[in-house]
Amino acid sequence: MCGIFGFAGFDEPGALARMGDVIRHRGPDDDGFFETGDVHLGMRRLSIIDIAGGRQPVSNEDGSVVVVYNGEIYNYVELRAQLEARGHRFHTDSDTEIVVHAFEEHGHDCLRHFHGMFAFALYDRRTGELFVARDRVGMKPLYYWHSGGRLAFASEIKALLQSAHVPRRCHPAMLDSYLALRYVPNPASLFEDIHVLPAAHCLTWRAGQVTRRRWWDVTLGSGPYAPDAEYLEAFDTTFTGSVRRHLRSDVPVGAYLSGGIDSSAIVALMARELGRVKTFSIGFNAPNDETAQARDLAGRLGCEHTEITCLPEHFSLLPRMVWHLERPIGDALILAYYLLARETSRHVKVVLAGEGADELFGGYAFHKVIQWVDRYARVVPDAVDQRLTVPLIRRLPVDVLDRFFVFPAHLGREGRAKVADYLAGYRRNSLYANYVGLRTLFGPADRAALYSPAFRAAVAQHDHLAGHRETNGAVGDRGTPARSDRGPAPALLDRLLALQLDDWLQDFALLRQDKSSMAHGLELRLPFLDPPMMDLAFRMPPHLKVRGFTDKYVERKWAERILPPENTRRSKNPFYLPMEYFHGHPAIRGLIDRTLNPDQVRRRGYFDPARVQALVDGMATREFLIVKQVMALVILELWHQVFIDRLGPD
């Protein structure tokens, strides 16, 4: 695990060293550089495999192919045997060296052979080509800037900003996307002219020409399907093999343990393989806290368990977490990830986690909600909705709707209006718009009311869905499959899961995991996102993922073999920071006052100070949506202070 950086097409003395210094946290153990002509490569190393011999950059036998690399290739043992059989000679035991020899053997198609998480830059001195690539789902980040034949790239944006050529400006249109979604969708970032290399994409630079393309895409199944029992056995074989490969390391390995089924399944397999496992949990002293369940399972499995609590006083660390994130995520939960990684890094250097299971096997509440609404919309005429159902929802007491709300919070009037608006517009929207609509933080009317007149005019033509389509392709209406092959249309659930891989997973879930763990030099590994697991998930029938009210059905059924019944039957409890309990604490009130006071809002120029103050005052209602909106605005202002105002993280 490392941080990589570099540039091509120009020379800038001192820039390469500055780029490495600013991301030292990603690789505190070592650094390395390669420079020739107008190509400059660098890396910071976190030593995990072949600690003594795995220094970078790494080259092939004659030095004609050179790579800097971030990540782990979990099938490196098998690939090395194949490459050695073809005559390649290895000088180290590291997985990094696999990349140069696989490139010699397969060219750009080497990417299809790698099972793991990676972002790398490879320079072929024979052709003058710089080849930059990212893994299938975006577990490892990569950003780039290019202009006039010049290219700069890095694992973190702050490294790019060390070059005098790279501008430090906010992208106004992407601010609109951030408020809609809580994140900025790839390939854009909140920085103008700084781009995200999307997951499963590669980029080439040669003689000043830059091209980008997708190198992998998910294949959606549409039947005919095998008997259910075959998929259950395939899950057992595939998941067990994935966890075993993810345990390959020359340093101690631990695991996050939340009490939910995903992390519990991983820890149970680890205990079977390793014996005593070090596990780590975080709680909030709130009703949704699952630390007791995690503690109980850790005891049953004989784990060495560490538990920490996220407290309001920890919010003083939020600016530093924003500095590490760089692409702001409008959710205070990022702080919990940061704290958990900090404590874990004091005990182990590698940690396994359950991220990805929800995205592959239908673990989120909205996976069920969209399917239910879709079935409802196919049976109930639109006229009935508009004249009866939607008006009824708008008049329902909010405490009635709270009973169906998956979060341990108060849905409130704003949430009720959002539910009614969603149902009213469902039939007229594409699947993609409906998928995004359920997760929208500030709707179109909310954003229009929030903006100052000048900023409203500046973003009037922006469509926050359009940025997604650049990567996803147009989804069309509900009858049009997302990225399907010829033949029957894939199921609605599989199309939803495929959409999530392209934005939410890489731009939100994996981003917060990578940046929080690497802030502390901790390598995070995700067994559910191994390519064979992804292939299995999209081959199996939808009813093995979501069956009635049961999410992740096949995983739960399999887990009955290794976990107590209470763990397999417990419904998913969202990992949720209870701001409605925290927001009145002086530390948090002070943070809100410093970032969202009328004078500060007026100076920034984006928002109407009176509207922002109304939202801040509205936190007293403890409504879920209002609390989320305020914290997203706080994080946005912190991002401006840290990066645009250059105040730094402290």
N, C-alpha and C positions, 0 to 999 in steps of 0.2 A: 504494500500500500504506500502510495507516495503522492506528491504533488508535482505536476509537470508544467512546463512553460517554455516559450520560445518565440522566435519571429523569423521572418524571411522576407527578402526583397529590400532590405535596408540595413544600415549599420547604426548602432546607437551605443557608444561606449558607456559601460556601467549599468545599462538597463537590465541585462540578464542577471547580474548579481542582485540588483534591487528586487527583481521579480521573485527570486528565490528567497530572499530575506523575509519578504512580507508574508509568505506562506510557509514559514518554517514549521509552524504547528502541524502541518500535514505530514512532515517527514523530519522529525528532530534528530534522527540517527546519522544522517549522512547527506551529502549533496554531490552532484556531478554535472559536468558541462561538456558540450561538443560544439565547436564553431569551425566553419569552413566557408570561405567566400561570404555570401550574404544569407547563409542559413545558420541559425543559432538555436541550440537546444539546451535545456536544463531540467533538473529534477531535484526534489527533496525526498529522501528515503525514510520510510518507516519499515524497519527490518522484520520480516515475518518468516520467510522461507530462505534457506541458504544464507544465514545471517552474515557469515564471513565472506562468502564468495559472490554474493548477489549484487555487487555495486553496479551502478548505472552511470552513463549510458552503456548499453550492451551492443556488440556488433557480431556479425557472422565471422567465418574463418578468415576472410581476406580484408575485412573492414569496410566492405563496399555497402553494407546495409547497417544502419545505426538506429537504435530506438531508445526513447525515454517513455516510461510506462507507469501507469497508475492502476492498481487493482490486483486481482488474483484470477488465474485460470485454473479452475479446480480439476480439470481433466488433463493437467500438464503431464502427469506420469504416463498416461496412455498415449498422448500425442508424442512425447519424447521417444517412446519405444518405436512408434511408427516412423518417425523422422530418422532415427538412427538406422532403422532397417533400410532406409533409402539412401544411406551414405552420409548423412549430416553428422558432424562432429561437435560435441558440446564441451564447453570449458567450465561451466558452472552447473550447480544443481537447482538453479532458480527457475521459476516459471517464466520470467521475463525473456530468457533466451529462446524460449519456444517461439516467440513472436517473429524474431528475425529469420529463423530457419523455416517456419511455416510460410512466411512471406516469400522466401526464395523458392519454396516448393509450389505454392498455390497462387502467388500474387495477391491481388485484392481479395480473392475468395478465401484467403486464410481465415477471415473473420467468421465464416460459417462453421469452422472447426472448433472455435473457442467456446467453452462452456464456463462462464464466469462473469465477473464484473471488471470492466476495463475502460480506460481512455488512454490512448497512446499517440505518439507522433513518431513516425518512421521516415528516415531520409535515405533514399536510394541514390548513392553517389554516381551510379552508372548512368542513370537517366535524368538526374537533377530533380526528381520528384519528391515532394514532401507529402506524406500520406498520413492523415489524422483520422482517427476513428473512435467511435463510442459503442458500448455494449448494447444488447438488444432492448433493454428496458430503461437504461439510463441510471444504473446504480452509481456510476462514477461520472462526475460533472465535467463538462468541457465548454469553454467560451472562446469566442474569437472576434477579431476586428479585422477588416480589410478595406483598403482604399488605395487606388492608383497602383496596383500591382504589389502592394505591401500587405503582409499578413502577420498578425500576432495571435497567439493562442495561450491558454492557461487553464489549470484546474479551478482557479478562482479569479473573479473579475478584478479583485484588488491587485493582482499581479499584472494584469493588462494595464491598469491605471498607472503603473510605474513608468510606462513609456510616454515620452513627451508627445508622441503622435496620437495617442488615444484620448479622445475627449471625455470630459467628466460632466455630462449633462443629463438631466431628467428627460425622459421621452413622454411628453404630455398625453398622447393617445394611449400609451400603455398604463398610465396612471388610471385612466378610465377602466381599462381591463382589470387592473388590480382591485378596484373598488367593486366591480361586478363579481369577481371570482375568488378574491382573497389571494390571488397570485397572478403573475403575468405569464400567459401561455407561450411556450416555445413556438417559433425560434427567436422571438423578441425577448428583450429584457427591459427593465425600467431605465436602463442607461441607453441613451440615444447612440446608435451605431455600434453597440456591442451586442453580439448575437449569441444565442445558445445553439450549440450543435445538437440537434435532437437525437434522442435515443435511436439506435439502429441506423444511424447515418454515418457517412464518411465524407471527408473533404480532401481534395488534392490541390496542391499549389505547384505550379511548374512555370518557370519563366514569367512570373507575375500573373498568371491566369489561375483563378480559383473556381473550382467546381464542387458542388455538393450533391450527394445522391443518397437515397435509402438503400441499404444493403440487405435488410431483412424485414419481413412482415409476417404477422401472425396469419395462420391459415384457419379459417372458421369451418368447423364441421357442420354438416347438415344431414347426417345419416346416409345409409342405414347404420344403426348402432348395434354393437355387440351386446350380449346379455349383461345385466348390471354387475353380476358377480365377477366378470372378467375385469371390469374397471376397478372394482374394489381391490382385487389382487394386484392390478397394475399400479394402483396408488401405493400399496404396501411396498412393492419392489422399488418403484421410482423414488418415493420420498425417503425411504431408508437409505438408498444409495446416495441420494443428494446430501443428506445429513452427514454420512460417512465422508464424502469428498470434502465437505465444508469443514471438517475437523482436521484436515491436513495442515499442519503448522509446526514450526520449530519453537514456538513460544506458547505460553498458557492460553487456553480458550475457555471462555465463560458463556453465559446466556442471560438475556433479559427474560424475566418471568413475570407476566402481568396477572396471571390467574385465568386468562382466557384460553381457549382450546389451542390456538396456534402456537404460542410460546410453550404451553404445557406439553404439547406433542413433541416439540423439538427437544425440550429438556428430558423427557422420558427416554427418547432415543439416545441422547447423549449419555444419560446415566447408565444405560445398557452397554454402551461402547466404552465409556471412560471410568465408570464407577462414580466417585464423588465429583460433583459438578459445582462450580461457583456460579450462583445465580443472583440477579439484581432486580429490585422492584422499586417503584416510586409511587407514593400516595399523596393525598391532599387533605386528610382529616375531614372528609366530606361524605355525603350519603353514597356517592358513586364509587367510593374507594374500594379497590379489589385487592388491597395488600393482604388482607386476612386470608383470602383464598390462595394467593400466591405463597404465603408463608406456610399454609397447611400442606400444599402439594410439595413444596420444597422439603418439608419434614418427612413426608411419606417416601420421597425418592432419595433421602439421605444427602441432600444438597447442603453446601455451605452458603447460606443465604444472607444477603445484605439488603437492608431496606432503608430508604430515605424518604423524607417528606418535603414536598414543595410548599413553601410558606410565602405569605405576602412580602416578607422582608427580602426574598430572593429577587423581587422585581427590579432591584437596583442593577441586576446583571442583564436586564433586557437590552440595553444599548450594545453590549458586547455580543450578545447572540445575534442581533441585527447585523453587526459588523461581519460576523462569520457567515451569515446567510447570504448577504449581498443582494439576492433577489428576494425582496421582502415577502413574507407569508403573514397574512393578516389574521393571526390566531395566537393568542398568548400561550397556547400549549407548547409552542416552541421552547419555552423556558424549561418545561419539565424534561424535554428531550436533552437539553443542554446539561441540566443538573444530573440526570441519570448517567449520561456518558462521562461526566466529570468524575463521579464516584466510581464507576466501573473501571475507568482507566487507572485507578490507584491499585487495582487488584490483578487485572489481566490486560493483555495487549490486543486480544481478539475476542469479539462477542458475537454470538448468533442471536437472531431475532426473527419474529414471525411475520414481518412485513411482507405483503404480497399475497397472502392467502385470501384475504377479503376480495382483492381485485381479480383473482383467478377463479374463485369458487363461490362468488356471490355472497359475501359476508356483510355488506352494508344494507341498512334498512331501505335505502332508495332503490336497490335492485328489486326488492319485493314490491315497493310502492309503484314503480313505473309499470311493472307487469300487471298489477291489479288495476291500475288506472286504464291501461291499454285494453284489458279485457272488458272493463266497464264501458269504455268508449265505443267498443264494437257492438255492444248490446243495447245501450241506452241512447236514444236519439239526442242529438245536440240540442234540440228545442227544449227537451225536458231538463237538460243541464242548465241552460240559460234562464229558464223560467222558474225552476224549482230547486234543483240541487245547489247551485252556486249561491242564490239568494239565501237559502237555508243555512249554508255554512257561514255566510257573512253575519248571520244573526245568532248563531250558536254561542252560548256562554263559553268563554275561553277555558274555564275549568273543565268543561266537558272534553274539549279537544286535548287538553293537557294529559288526559288519561291515555291517549294514544300516541303521545310524543315520546320518542325513543330516548331523549336526553333527560336527565334528572333536573329539569329546569322548567320555567314558566314560558309557554309558547307566546302568550300575550296577543294583543290586538294586531300588532304588526305581523306576527306569524300567522294569525288567522287570515288576514287579508292576503298574504302570500299564497296560502293554500287555496283560497278561493280563486285568485287570479290564475294560478297554475292550472286548475281544473277547467276554468273557463276558456283558456287558450290552447289546451292540449291538442285538440283535433286539428288546429290550424298550423301547428308547429312541426318542424322536422323532428325526428328522433333525437338528433344531436341537440337541438334547441331545448327539447324537453329534458334531456339528460342534464344540460347545463343549468336549466331553469330551477331545478330542485336544489341546486347548490349556490344559487345567486345570493350574494350578501346585500348589495344595494341594487335594487331593480332600476329600470330606466327612469321612472318617475322620481325615485329616491335620489338618484344621482343628479338629475336635472335640478331638483330642489336644493341639493347640497352645494352645487357649484356657484361660484361668483359669476356675474354676467359675462365678464371677459373670458373666463375659462370655459364656460358653457359654450360660447361661440367658437372657441379654439378646437373643441372636440366634437362639435355638432355632427360631423360626418363620420365619426368613428363608429365601427361596428365591432364589439368585442368578440363576436363569434367568428369574424373573418380571419383573425389571427390563427384560430384553431384550424380552419379549413385548409390553410396553407400546408399543414402537415397531414391532417386527417383525410383530406379530400372531401368533397361535398357529400353529405350523407343522404340528402333527399328526403322524401316522405317516409312514413313508417313501413311502406312496402318495399323500399329500396335497401338492399343489404349494404352494410358497411364492409368494404373490401372483401367481398365474397368471390368465390370461384364460380364457374358455370354450374348450373344445376339448381336444386331447391334452395330457397332463401334460408340463410342461417336463422336460428331462433333469436327472438328479441333479446333475451338475456345475453347470449354470446356476443351480439352486436354491441350491447352496452359495455360488456367487459372489454371488448376490443377498443372502444372509444376511451375507456379509462386508461389503458396502457399508453395512449398517445398524449395525454395531458396530465390528469390528476396524479397518476402514479409517479411520473418523472418530475413534474413541475411542483408538486406539493409533498407527497408522502416520502419519496426517496430523497428529495432535496433536504428536507429537515433532518432526516436520519444521517445523511452523509456529512452535512455541515456541523451538526452537533457532535458527532463522534470524532470527526477529524479535527475539530477544535481542540481536542485533548489527545491527539495521537492514538486514537483507538480505532482499530479496524472492525467494521461492522459487516457481517455476512448474513445472507438471506437465502436459506435453503429452498423456500417455496418458489423462488424466481429462477431456479435452475432451468435451462432450456427444456430438458425432458419433462419437467413438471408442467411447464407452460404448454407444451405440445399435448400432454395428456389432458389438461384442463379443457382445451378447446376441441378435443376429439370426443369427449364423453357427452352424453345427452344432458340437456339442461336440468332435467328433474333430479339428477344426481348432485347438482349444485344447490338449487333452491327447490325444496319440496314443501308446498303449503307454507306454513309459518316457520319452517326449519331452514336455516341458512347452512351452507357448507356441509350438505348432507353426507357426501361421500367421506369427507374428512372425519366427521363425527362418528360415522359408522365404523370406519377403520380404527379410530382412537379408542373404541370400546375394548380393543385388544390390549391396550397398554395403559389406559388411564381409568381412574375410578368413575363410576356412573355419574356422580355429581359434576364432574368436570366435562363430560361429553354432552350432558343434557342442559347445562347452564346456558341460557340465552346470551347473545353477545351484549356486553355492556360497553358503550362507547368510552374510549380513552378520552377523558374530558376534564379540562381544568375549570373548576366551578367559580367563574368570575363573579357570579351573582352573590356568592358568599364572601368573596375577597374584596370587592370593589370599594367597600367602605373603609378599608384599612388605611391609616394615614400614609403609609408608604405608597400605596397605589393612588390614593387621591392626590398626593403630591406629584406623582408622575403625570397624571392626567392634567393637572393644573399647569404644569410646566410646558407641556407639549400642545395643549389644546385651548389655552387661554385666548380670549378674543384678539389681543394684540399680536400674538404669535400667528394665529390663523390669518389675520389681515395682512401681515407682512409676507406670508407665503403666497397669498394671492389666488389660491385654487378654490377656496370655499367661502361660503357666506358665514361669517362668525356667529350670527344669530342662530342659524340652523345647526351649527356644530354645538353651540351651547345648549340648544334644545335637546340634542341627543345625549349630551353629558348629563343634563338634568333628568332625562328619561331613564337613566340607569337605576334611579331609585325604585322604579317599578319592577326591577329584576327580570324584565322581559329578555328572553334568550337572544333574540335578533338584535335588539338595541345594544345590549352589552357587547355582543360580537362586533357590531359596527363601530362602537367607540374604540375598542381595542385595536381594530384594524387601522383606524385613523391615528392612534397613538404610535403604532409601529411604523406607519408611513412617515410621520413627522420625525421619528428617530432616524429612519433611513436617510432623510434629507439632511439632518444635522450631522450624521456620521460621515456621509459620502459627499454630498453636494456642498455643505458648509465646511467640510474638512475638519470637523471637531473631533473625530476619532471615536473609539469605542468607550472611553472612560470619562 
